[in-house]
């Protein structure tokens, strides 16, 4: 127990001594839009809004698919259901792709 505490304390002290320039990118080097806002921040905000929209569409499609499957016979799958699953997969991949960027 005591060696674990000493190791974690040593790691904390090591990271505390790292110069600020090596901790992360400077905000001064980021490209700016004509309105003065950070381009990266605006892209992140747009991705967030798009993720929310697509997540809502994904939830709606999943609900529709569930109700369609409950209504149908257990041995028959409609073409509409298959297309819905493809659209659900497409939306999920799109959201996952944007989330993996950051």
N, C-alpha and C positions, 0 to 999 in steps of 0.2 A: 504494500500500500504506500509506504513512504517513498520507495523509488519512483513509483508512478507519479506522485505529486511533484517530486523533484524534476522529473523529465518534463512534465507539462509546464512547470514554472520556467524551466530553461527555454522551452520552445516559445513561450509567451514573451520572454525577455528578448529572444532573438528576433522575433517578428516586430517587436516594438522598436528595434534599432534600425530597421530597414528605412532608408531615406524615402521621403515622400515621392520622389520622382520615380522610384521603382515600384511603388505600391499600386499604381494604376495610371491610366492615360490622363494627360492634362486636358482640361476642358478648353484650353486656349487653342489647341491644335485641331479641334474638330471643325469641320466645314459648317458655315453658317448660311442660313437662308437669307434672302433679301430683307425679310422683316426682322432679322437679328436673332431669330431662334435657332437652336441647335438642330441641324439636319437629322442627327441620330435620334434625338428626343422626339421629333415629329414623326419619324418612321416608326418608332416604338409605340407612340400613341395611336397611329393609324393601324398598326398591326393589332393592337389591343382591341380597338373598336371592331375590326374585321373578325377577330376571334370571337367576340361576344355575339356578333350577328350570325356567324356560322354555327356557333354552339346552340343558339336558339333554334336555328333551322334544323340542326342535327337532332335536337330533342323533339321537335315537332315531327320530323320524319320517323324517328324511332317510335313515337307514340302511335302514329298512323300505321306503321308496320305491325306493331303489336296488336292493334285492333283488327287489322286485316287477317293476321294469322289466327286470331281467336275466332273469327267469323268463318274462316274457310275450313274445308275438310282436312283431316290430318294427312291424307295421302295425296292431296293436290296443292300445288304451289302456283299461284298466279304469276303471270309475267310482270304485273304491276309490283308485286312483292319483290321480285328479283331486281327490278329496276330501282326500287327504293333502297335495297341493300347496297347496290352499286353507288347510289348517290350518297348514302350514309358513309360508305367507305371513302369516297372522294372527299367529302367534307372533313372527315376525321384526319385523313392524310394531309389535307391543306392546313388544318389547325396545328397538327403535330410538326409540320415543316416550319411554320412560323415560330413555334415555341422552341424548337431546337436551335434557332439562330442565336439565342441569347443565353 
